[in-house]
C-alpha cells in the first residue's frame, strides 16, 4: 500500500468527440499535461467529473488504459468504482485492475442516496470489493445532505479495514468536518485524508494531506500552492489564492446544479487549450447561453491561461 496522494489528485473529465465518442487523443493531452506538473500525485478517472457512470463497461476499461498511457505509468491511475450491488462493484474493480488501475475510489451503493443504508452494509461493501479484487481503496464520504453519508463510527470502521488507505471527504457540513476530522486523525493516523470540497477549499486546506478534486483539471498550479500554504498554516497565502480563484469557483461550482460543474470544467479546459470543445454525454446538457464567455472571462481573471 505505497500509494502517496499527499498533494493534488485531480479527477479528470472524460473528453468526447463532437459525435459523442470517447476522445482518446484528448485524454492523452489532458493526462500528459496533468502528469507533468510537480505536485500532482495521481489521477482519479471515471468519477462524477469523468462521467464514469455514463460509459459502457468497455469504454470504462479503455479510459483507464488511455490515462495510464497518458502519464507513461509514472502516476497511479485510480478508477471510480460505482456499481450498485456489492458483487457488481467487485466485478467492476476486477476490470479496473485488468485495465491498469492502481487503486479504486469506491462509491456508496446509490440506492442509499434515497433510502439510506443498514448498519454494517458500507463496511461489508469495502471488505468484499477489496477481498475479491485486491484493488486498494479510497473511502468516499458523501455530502451530509444525502442518506449515503457515513456517520463517524462507519468512517472509523471502514478506514480500519484492510485495503483502505485514504479518504476522500466531501461531507459539506463544516460542523461535522471540524469535529470529525480531528477524531479520524487521532484514531487513524496513517489514513491519508483528502478534501473534495471544490467550493470550500480554503476552509478545508488546513486539515488535510491533499485535495482530490475535479477543480484540479483546470487550476492545478494554484491548488498545489494552496495545499502547501495549508500545510504551512499560512492563512494569508491560502486566502490570496482563494480570492484569486473565486471568479472561477463561482462560474464552475456556484451553479444551479453541481452536475453542471462537469460541463463548466470542460469549458474551462477549452480556455486552457487542452480541449477543443465542451461536449458532454446525456444526461448532462450544454450550459445556457453566455455561460461559456463567463467561464472564459473567469479563467482570464484568475490568470489561468492557455497551456503552452
C-alpha positions, 0 to 999 in steps of 0.5 A: 500500500505505497500509494502517496496522494499527499498533494493534488489528485485531480479527477479528470473529465472524460473528453468526447468527440463532437459525435459523442465518442470517447476522445482518446487523443484528448485524454492523452493531452489532458493526462500528459499535461496533468502528469507533468506538473510537480505536485500532482500525485495521481489521477482519479478517472471515471468519477462524477467529473469523468462521467464514469457512470455514463460509459459502457463497461468497455469504454470504462476499461479503455479510459483507464488504459488511455490515462495510464498511457497518458502519464507513461505509468509514472502516476497511479491511475485510480478508477471510480468504482460505482456499481450498485450491488456489492458483487457488481462493484467487485466485478467492476474493480476486477476490470479496473485492475485488468485495465491498469488501475492502481487503486479504486475510489469506491462509491456508496451503493446509490440506492442509499442516496434515497433510502439510506443504508443498514448498519454494517452494509458500507463496511461489508461493501469495502471488505468484499470489493477489496477481498475479491479484487485486491484493488486498494481503496479510497473511502468516499464520504458523501455530502451530509445532505444525502442518506449515503453519508457515513456517520463517524463510527462507519468512517472509523470502521471502514478506514480500519479495514484492510485495503483502505488507505485514504479518504476522500471527504466531501461531507459539506457540513463544516460542523461535522468536518471540524469535529470529525476530522480531528477524531479520524486523525487521532484514531487513524493516523496513517489514513491519508485524508483528502478534501473534495470540497471544490467550493470550500477549499480554503476552509478545508486546506488546513486539515488535510494531506491533499485535495482530490478534486475535479477543480484540479483539471483546470487550476492545478498550479494554484491548488498545489500552492494552496495545499502547501500554504495549508500545510504551512498554516499560512492563512494569508497565502491560502486566502490570496489564492482563494480570492484569486480563484473565486471568479472561477469557483463561482462560474464552475461550482456556484451553479444551479446544479453541481452536475453542471460543474462537469460541463463548466470544467470542460469549458474551462479546459477549452480556455486552457487549450487542452480541449477543443470543445465542451461536449458532454454525454446525456444526461448532462446538457450544454450550459445556457447561453453566455455561460461559456464567455463567463467561464472564459472571462473567469479563467482570464481573471484568475490568470489561468491561461492557455497551456503552452 
